[in-house]
Amino acid sequence: MTKSQWECFLQNLGVWEGSFTNFSPQGTFLNDTPSCLSLEHLNNSQKVRLTLSRSGQDIIREFNSVGGGLLFFENGSFSEGLIQLGPFSEFGGELAFVHENRRLRLVQLFDNTGQLKELILIREHLAGTPATERPTLQINDLLGEWQGQAVTIYPDWRSPDTYSTTLKLQLDDAGRLIQSTSFAERTITSTATIKDSIVLFDQNPEKQVQVLFLPDGASATSPVKVQLRQPFFMEAGWLIQPNLRQRMIRSYNEKGEWVSLTLVTEEKKL
C-alpha cells in the first residue's frame, strides 16, 4: 500500500447526509432514521472529530490514529468490528464502501447465542451533492459472469495481496442458484435456494449462509449463526452501476479471530 492507514481514513472527511435503516434477519424493514455525520480535521492537527447526529442526539468521537478492529483501503472504504468472537457475547461488524460522493455502510449484529439479530444499512452522500440511489437489488441484477480484482489486507500489517477473481451466477432448471467463485487458482461452487429477497446457501446445515437483497443495490451476506471452532465471514455487496459491483469480506478463523479484509471490484462480462 502506498498510503498509510491514516491517509486512507482521511478519504472520508466531509459532511455525509443520509439515513440508518434497520432490517430484521429476514430482511423485513423495521425503521429508518435520518442522519448527518461530519468528519473534520481539527486545526490541521493530527486529530479528526467525528460527529454523528440522528434522532436529536449527537455522538462525538475523536481520532488521532486508527487501528484495533478498523482497517482502511486506499479509496477510503473500510471495515470496523470486533477482532474476536467470544462465547456467550454479542458480536458484529461494519463494512463500508466509498465511491465518489457516496458511501454505503452495512452493520451486521449477532446476539449472545450467535444468531443473526439485526442489519443496519447506512446510505450517505456528501452534503450538497445529488443523493442518487440504485433500486433494491434483484437476483437478475447479479446473474452472469463477473471478473474482478481483489485486494486483501491484514490486521497484522503484512503486505496486501492482490489477485484476480471470477464470479459466475446462474439458475438451474429447478430455480436454484449455482455460484462459482474463482480466486488465486481455487474454484468453489455452491448452490442456494431463493425465496423472495433471501438467498440461502443451505448445503451444510451447520454452516448456513444467507444473502439478503437490500435497497440501493446493496446485499448482506451473513452466517445464519456464528460459532467458535468454525471459520466464518461477513460480506457486503454494492451494485454501483449495472455492470460494476464491489464486495467486501471480513474473515474470521476457527478460533474466532479476525484474520483478513478483502475488497473485490468486479465488472460484468457483457
Summary of the structure (lengths in Angstrom):
residues: 270
radius of gyration: 18.2
end to end distance: 31.4
largest distance: 61.9
contacts: 796
relative contact order: 0.16
helix: 6%
strand: 60%
